[in-house]
């Protein structure tokens, strides 16, 4: 069944809609201002602006930052916790850490405060033995107490329940009976994995998010239905797959990185379409620079992340490294005379000095403006009319130029050098430090500011190329449309490899596969193909950190049937790759198994993003003859220590195959691309501009 | 001179190398003290002086200062042998020549570059990590009753682990024979070698890219800038001299308090730290070497002036007075296994002294004891087990807020192993893992809370030991803030609950199945006058059970008032 598929990504400033008509292979984008008080308003408005016939829409896919923002702004619901006697403080005690290495002024606010964390009698031992049955009468009383305290949601967490969940399950039945809504988060249902703090932290955050996120989805679904939408709403998860709204309501914590994950998915699809499966995505926003590595078309997954100090979310997520270097990052000279850029940011309000909204500290955007790389008369985003070059120059001179004895242009250039070095470090971290050769990778910038910096990053890290997608400002919305359904489940095993009960393991993995398959089947959206992956977290007995061992896939359709030898040889190969030295004679241990089930949706034709400019009359092979677009203007731009006139091109006028040698600027509504000297850009059939060193 | 922008760029690149070395060892280490608690450190050190040039951000803070002495020890030893050679890597754990205690094994490798046609040492790379067991009288090596270092473990002077790039199996064999946990030792040592290999590769790449001269001048410049900033920070303190002292309960052998006294003086942009009034060397293992003392002061100053970069420049404007016969400057074979307790007290006195000059720049004392607890025995199937862990407590309050509940020690960035990991690995069950009500010192800002950990033996018998402090002298407040609760350790026996005669130090604790030990750790000291604390905060503390808990009686505060420091020595 083909139809119209819509991706919706809600950002802080704009809500982006991407409409893809599968039958006609055409796409359309719409941008409307976000409505933070009720994000669903902009969602629905934008959607109806973008599609003519809502009944033709089969699927709406949504990358949401509702959970992320609630976590960052500490706006979760009032939740309570019920736990094993003696362990109510696990959530607050964390792993006995502190926010910063130096300086002892840290503080910590647990998401569920101490008076709402109640204990009951029960105890399971590490080997799964029930030492003390759960006292269900106490569970009843404590549940009532939490309700009396006005808790809207509840988290249940018992020690060692990963080894035997019987007590936790018995208690959960009692709580679910008494609790007036669905907002019950049971720790092992979310993370059935050893490590109590990480488990309770994830479950507690889930509990705090559930009311908020559920209400949001309910509203959204109701409004869409009322307006005639009969298709399915799917939600992007942090792991890069999508899930049904019902699953998302149960597990809102899985949407913690929904928005950024969607961007990476889009980048993956676009890079696959142009046959460059190795990329580093570079998402540069106002406050941060997010990078993520895609090797051979695959994203690396991280097991957990922390949203601020001590707020650990343990659920598989696309590994995205964030540093505080965005367009709004503030440049200043520190007490030791060193120029620093970020991590403090002017954000979007007041924003850079050039916005004229009251900020006086110079930012990366101000530096780009002063050097002529940004057009002061055509600010991206369309909110401001004009950027104030004089104010930006004065601020740079005052805060950077004077302390370093540089004029404004040199000072602005210094800000960019330091910011670029910082960003290059982030790229190195995900590439070189993981054993990848940067010469085999291309950078893919998205977000408003990324394309101004990619040229410098190519040079600094030694990347092969940069691919600037056609719509860098709406990449996340595109990612929603191309994402597959995906479910991950981890389960702790904790057994030596020698003598491992492989039959038991294979059976357990199979039954997990079946459960995940059922979740997948609950979605109505067309799934063309289902894939399973089996992984083990393993280590040498005595080690603390595991390596993730991806087992070879069973023959299509077959159940997993791994032998001890299969597992041993895969572990050895993986360990050697990671650390170099195998430790012969030391026994190996299997800590967790993980099952991944992916429902492949219809694949996306990235050429539908391509430019039609100048190609209306051109046929394949005649690109050479297609009319080349001329520069629309020139501007004085600071390049390599001097101001030179640089041609400016309009992106929408560029035909496929046009080469543009640097220095040059390409402007479009949502971004500006700078092609550094020594580099050259070329538009491809998917609408990308591929920037490479000149040969 | 190197331009400011290139300097900023190179600083980031160099720090990334050290950080990457840290991460490599943390991920591949065997023992949880490195893998989970990050009791390790990596950095780049000066080719001639051994001074710290660059240090990883996630390593143990105390090593930042101490590794310079360790590298210097290697430089001196190599000179006696005709100089360093490419392909050499040194290994040693001599605490008198490189600081800290025997558990910390250092690997030091010269990095050679061709300068004017000659192979020359550009700098040293070093890796230090706390090994799980290095022999000695007690598993895990925190022997609270050691009177000589020989009872604490093997002592290895700087020897070559690699010659011409070849691993010396003889050395590995000697090390392996002197530990109760050879697999763990082997795994950790390999992790450290991996870290050095990686660091060397990255450094060569950087030097090839930027040129040796450029990087060398960046390193020199970074150090001098740190020194300049430190001078600027010192000048912001009012000139003057202040004296303060704090106490260790005892040395584990003789039940008498020991004084750590500091006379701190500020003259313009110079700082003098004079420890002359401190106790003399003692019989038990709370002595420390001079290099450890200096390293601990470095940590304290870095906490107070946290914007000064972490390199040797921090100590340039600081002068030390430490008498040779002091507790704070011992030489072999005085026992030093419990060095953590003494350096925590050094950090406390630096905080207390600075608080007398400028309380808003300082913080009240943190819980101040590492509480190294070890339990060991044999499983029902005969297999030996050794559980060894450090425990947390509260941080001190400060001018901008209450102290952090349940933090790590100021000398460390260590995290505590998950209790589920401990229960899965050893036959123990925690009955309680909780915040300890009423343990933070009162004040306008309240000290952070300590913790209660109670664990029961599930199989057979076990023997254990504890190495802790603050059983008699509680962590102090500043600016009028009160002191925190004392550390308390108790253990169950057939005839009731016992406490050690030396409060927090004991060997030979014998448990049978079903018996438990209980640690109640101190909170942090308070800041400012408790009488002025806003009523809303006082009430919230009660609602949350941070204070006024019905089940926990108010702790007896320390016996400080009864002690006349004159009686101590």
HADDOCK unambig.tbl for C-alpha pairs under 7 A between the chains (distance, minus, plus):
assign (segid A and resid 86 and name CA) (segid B and resid 431 and name CA) 6.18 0.50 0.50
assign (segid A and resid 86 and name CA) (segid B and resid 432 and name CA) 4.31 0.50 0.50
assign (segid A and resid 86 and name CA) (segid B and resid 433 and name CA) 6.10 0.50 0.50
assign (segid A and resid 86 and name CA) (segid B and resid 434 and name CA) 6.55 0.50 0.50
assign (segid A and resid 87 and name CA) (segid B and resid 432 and name CA) 6.13 0.50 0.50
assign (segid A and resid 87 and name CA) (segid B and resid 433 and name CA) 5.55 0.50 0.50
assign (segid A and resid 87 and name CA) (segid B and resid 434 and name CA) 6.07 0.50 0.50
assign (segid A and resid 88 and name CA) (segid B and resid 434 and name CA) 6.97 0.50 0.50
assign (segid A and resid 89 and name CA) (segid B and resid 434 and name CA) 5.09 0.50 0.50
assign (segid A and resid 89 and name CA) (segid B and resid 435 and name CA) 6.15 0.50 0.50
assign (segid A and resid 90 and name CA) (segid B and resid 433 and name CA) 6.88 0.50 0.50
assign (segid A and resid 90 and name CA) (segid B and resid 434 and name CA) 6.79 0.50 0.50
assign (segid A and resid 93 and name CA) (segid B and resid 405 and name CA) 6.97 0.50 0.50
assign (segid A and resid 93 and name CA) (segid B and resid 406 and name CA) 5.61 0.50 0.50
assign (segid A and resid 95 and name CA) (segid B and resid 415 and name CA) 5.29 0.50 0.50
assign (segid A and resid 95 and name CA) (segid B and resid 416 and name CA) 5.33 0.50 0.50
assign (segid A and resid 96 and name CA) (segid B and resid 392 and name CA) 6.33 0.50 0.50
assign (segid A and resid 96 and name CA) (segid B and resid 406 and name CA) 5.62 0.50 0.50
assign (segid A and resid 96 and name CA) (segid B and resid 407 and name CA) 4.75 0.50 0.50
assign (segid A and resid 96 and name CA) (segid B and resid 408 and name CA) 5.47 0.50 0.50
assign (segid A and resid 96 and name CA) (segid B and resid 415 and name CA) 5.23 0.50 0.50
assign (segid A and resid 96 and name CA) (segid B and resid 416 and name CA) 5.68 0.50 0.50
assign (segid A and resid 97 and name CA) (segid B and resid 407 and name CA) 5.23 0.50 0.50
assign (segid A and resid 97 and name CA) (segid B and resid 408 and name CA) 5.43 0.50 0.50
assign (segid A and resid 97 and name CA) (segid B and resid 413 and name CA) 6.72 0.50 0.50
assign (segid A and resid 97 and name CA) (segid B and resid 414 and name CA) 6.84 0.50 0.50
assign (segid A and resid 97 and name CA) (segid B and resid 415 and name CA) 5.41 0.50 0.50
assign (segid A and resid 98 and name CA) (segid B and resid 407 and name CA) 5.83 0.50 0.50
assign (segid A and resid 98 and name CA) (segid B and resid 408 and name CA) 6.71 0.50 0.50
assign (segid A and resid 101 and name CA) (segid B and resid 413 and name CA) 6.32 0.50 0.50
assign (segid A and resid 102 and name CA) (segid B and resid 302 and name CA) 6.38 0.50 0.50
assign (segid A and resid 102 and name CA) (segid B and resid 303 and name CA) 4.93 0.50 0.50
assign (segid A and resid 102 and name CA) (segid B and resid 306 and name CA) 5.46 0.50 0.50
assign (segid A and resid 103 and name CA) (segid B and resid 303 and name CA) 4.13 0.50 0.50
assign (segid A and resid 103 and name CA) (segid B and resid 304 and name CA) 6.12 0.50 0.50
assign (segid A and resid 103 and name CA) (segid B and resid 306 and name CA) 5.42 0.50 0.50
assign (segid A and resid 104 and name CA) (segid B and resid 303 and name CA) 6.57 0.50 0.50
assign (segid A and resid 105 and name CA) (segid B and resid 398 and name CA) 6.74 0.50 0.50
assign (segid A and resid 105 and name CA) (segid B and resid 403 and name CA) 7.00 0.50 0.50
assign (segid A and resid 106 and name CA) (segid B and resid 404 and name CA) 5.99 0.50 0.50
assign (segid A and resid 107 and name CA) (segid B and resid 403 and name CA) 6.76 0.50 0.50
assign (segid A and resid 107 and name CA) (segid B and resid 404 and name CA) 5.00 0.50 0.50
assign (segid A and resid 108 and name CA) (segid B and resid 404 and name CA) 6.71 0.50 0.50
assign (segid A and resid 114 and name CA) (segid B and resid 544 and name CA) 5.26 0.50 0.50
assign (segid A and resid 115 and name CA) (segid B and resid 543 and name CA) 6.56 0.50 0.50
assign (segid A and resid 115 and name CA) (segid B and resid 544 and name CA) 4.98 0.50 0.50
assign (segid A and resid 126 and name CA) (segid B and resid 420 and name CA) 6.87 0.50 0.50
assign (segid A and resid 126 and name CA) (segid B and resid 423 and name CA) 5.74 0.50 0.50
assign (segid A and resid 126 and name CA) (segid B and resid 424 and name CA) 5.06 0.50 0.50
assign (segid A and resid 160 and name CA) (segid B and resid 420 and name CA) 6.42 0.50 0.50
assign (segid A and resid 194 and name CA) (segid B and resid 420 and name CA) 6.46 0.50 0.50
assign (segid A and resid 195 and name CA) (segid B and resid 418 and name CA) 5.53 0.50 0.50
assign (segid A and resid 195 and name CA) (segid B and resid 420 and name CA) 5.75 0.50 0.50
assign (segid A and resid 195 and name CA) (segid B and resid 421 and name CA) 6.63 0.50 0.50
assign (segid A and resid 196 and name CA) (segid B and resid 418 and name CA) 6.48 0.50 0.50
assign (segid A and resid 196 and name CA) (segid B and resid 420 and name CA) 6.34 0.50 0.50
assign (segid A and resid 335 and name CA) (segid B and resid 229 and name CA) 6.41 0.50 0.50
assign (segid A and resid 336 and name CA) (segid B and resid 225 and name CA) 5.50 0.50 0.50
assign (segid A and resid 336 and name CA) (segid B and resid 226 and name CA) 6.57 0.50 0.50
assign (segid A and resid 336 and name CA) (segid B and resid 228 and name CA) 6.99 0.50 0.50
assign (segid A and resid 336 and name CA) (segid B and resid 229 and name CA) 5.32 0.50 0.50
assign (segid A and resid 338 and name CA) (segid B and resid 4 and name CA) 6.40 0.50 0.50
assign (segid A and resid 338 and name CA) (segid B and resid 8 and name CA) 6.23 0.50 0.50
assign (segid A and resid 339 and name CA) (segid B and resid 5 and name CA) 6.78 0.50 0.50
assign (segid A and resid 339 and name CA) (segid B and resid 8 and name CA) 6.46 0.50 0.50
assign (segid A and resid 414 and name CA) (segid B and resid 5 and name CA) 6.05 0.50 0.50
assign (segid A and resid 418 and name CA) (segid B and resid 5 and name CA) 6.58 0.50 0.50
assign (segid A and resid 418 and name CA) (segid B and resid 8 and name CA) 6.75 0.50 0.50
assign (segid A and resid 418 and name CA) (segid B and resid 9 and name CA) 6.06 0.50 0.50
assign (segid A and resid 421 and name CA) (segid B and resid 9 and name CA) 5.82 0.50 0.50
assign (segid A and resid 542 and name CA) (segid B and resid 30 and name CA) 5.29 0.50 0.50
assign (segid A and resid 542 and name CA) (segid B and resid 31 and name CA) 6.50 0.50 0.50
assign (segid A and resid 542 and name CA) (segid B and resid 184 and name CA) 6.65 0.50 0.50
assign (segid A and resid 543 and name CA) (segid B and resid 29 and name CA) 6.13 0.50 0.50
assign (segid A and resid 543 and name CA) (segid B and resid 30 and name CA) 3.84 0.50 0.50
assign (segid A and resid 543 and name CA) (segid B and resid 31 and name CA) 6.20 0.50 0.50
assign (segid A and resid 544 and name CA) (segid B and resid 30 and name CA) 6.18 0.50 0.50
assign (segid A and resid 544 and name CA) (segid B and resid 32 and name CA) 6.06 0.50 0.50
assign (segid A and resid 544 and name CA) (segid B and resid 35 and name CA) 5.88 0.50 0.50
assign (segid A and resid 544 and name CA) (segid B and resid 36 and name CA) 6.96 0.50 0.50
assign (segid A and resid 545 and name CA) (segid B and resid 27 and name CA) 5.64 0.50 0.50
assign (segid A and resid 545 and name CA) (segid B and resid 28 and name CA) 6.89 0.50 0.50
